[in-house]
Structure formats: structure tokens, C-alpha cells
Amino acid sequence: MYRLSSGIIALFLIVLATGSCKSGSKKDLSLTVEEYRKLGMPDHNKTWTNDDYVNANITLSTLKTNYPLSLPRKNSKKSGEVFSRIVNEANLSFIQDTVFPLRIRAYLIQYFTHFESELEQFYSVESEGENYYKEELVDLKILGLFVHEKMLELAWIIMDSDDESDKSIQSGMQAVKHNYVRLIVRLLDEQVKTDEYKTMDLGRLSDKISVSLIKNNEWFLPAERDTIISHIEANTQKFPSEYNIKNNYIKTLKILKAAKN
């Protein structure tokens, strides 16, 4: 499944001629839209389905193994449109499509946590002693947060349903909440890694996390809220002050603590 044809190998020889791992951070070694298409990447002009993500991740897995610096880049003139589709939130618009029963939507969205996790693995590439895909990884983490928020949104709809088939999956709400809190804790720990990510990108991530925490604060159990509070407090002095990162969490911490009273 992951074997490249001789024609595709020839294509990559051209890519390799433009630069090496040593010079990769200074050059855009990603491919063109057409070259990705020949490798099996789905059409970036349409909303992706689960099957499209499967095909995209197979393509990216092959690239990661053979030419790890050739993945689609966020701000690339050659591949930026492909990366934009990968992280496009519209790919999850199906959760509002009432043509599909709630059970089907709940089933489909479960795969997105797996897709996003795989994408982070593919984009975790070290070059010259640093993370090569810094900006892209932050966008993938933001996508992961969005996926979990949509899972929560769908879970609340299921909880409010009177349909007997929906009631049978209402027990999944606990797992959805638990996984959301686990993700938040992981992302909070990522916020202090200024040696791995650009501070500006960490600022974008902090905006998303803070908004998400404030929005979901009302359903946190005391133990869940305490876990989040303790992680924010433990990292308060480590959070960068640039791009309002530290202020975001100080404000969020006050709101979380006020909810305890």
C-alpha cells in the first residue's frame, strides 16, 4: 500500500535535487498540488470525508517514511492549499447534517481523533536539532481541540434526544468529557515549550484553549476543574508573556476558581 512506483520515485529525485535535510529549513521542499494528487492525496477543493482522511494519511505516511521534509506546508505557495484542507474545520460539518442519524454522526466523528493523532505523528520531524514543522503542528493541535469540542457538542445533542437508539449511546458522554480534559492538560503542558514552537503560534493556541475552557467550564466536575487549575498554576510562571499567553491563562484561572465557590 505504501510502495512508490518508479514514476513517483523519479518525481522525488527532482525534489531531492532542490535541497537536503541540512538546507531544508531554508527551502520549501513540499510538492505541488498535482504531485500530491498523483501520490493519492484527495482533492483539496472539496470537503473531506473519513475515507478522504484515510487516503490522505496513507499518502502522508509514505512521504514521512521516504521524504519527511516534503509534507504540505501551511504558508507554501506550492502546498498551502493542501495543508489548509487538512486542518479545515468544515470537514466536520457533517455533525450538523440531520440527514445522518445521530448514531452515525457519533460513529464518524470518533475517527477524527485518530486522524489528528496520526497527523501529529507525521508532522513530528526533527531537522537541524529542531522541529521542522513547528507552525503546522500548532495548527494540528488546534484542529485536535476543535474535534474534541465538536464531539462534546454532538454528545450534548445525543443526551437531549428522546430517541431510544440515541439513549443507548448516551453513556459515551463520560468518555467524551474525560478525553477532552486529558487533551486540555496535554495542551497546557505544550504551552511552555518555547524551544519547540514559535511564541506567536503558542499565542494562537492559548487563545483557543482559553476560549474553550471558559465555554466548557460549567460542566466540569470539581475533580476535573481542580486538575485543570493545578496545571495552569504549575505553568503560570513558565507561560510566555508575549502574545497575551500568560494573561489568557490568568484570566481563565480566575473564572475557573470563581466557579468553585
ABEGO torsion letter per residue (X at the ends): XABBBAAAAAAAAAAAAAEBAAAAAABBABBBAAAAAAAGBBBAABBBBAAAAAAAAAAAAAAAAABAAABBBAABAAAAAAAAAAABAAAAAAAABAABBAAAAAAAAAAAAAAAAAAAAAABBBBGGBBABAAAAAAAAAAAAAAAAAAAAAAAAAAABABAAAAAAAAAAAAAAAAAAAAAAAAAAAAABAAABBAAAAAAAAAAAAAAAAAAAAABBAAAAAAAAAAAAAAAAABBABGGAAAAAAAAAAAAAAAAX
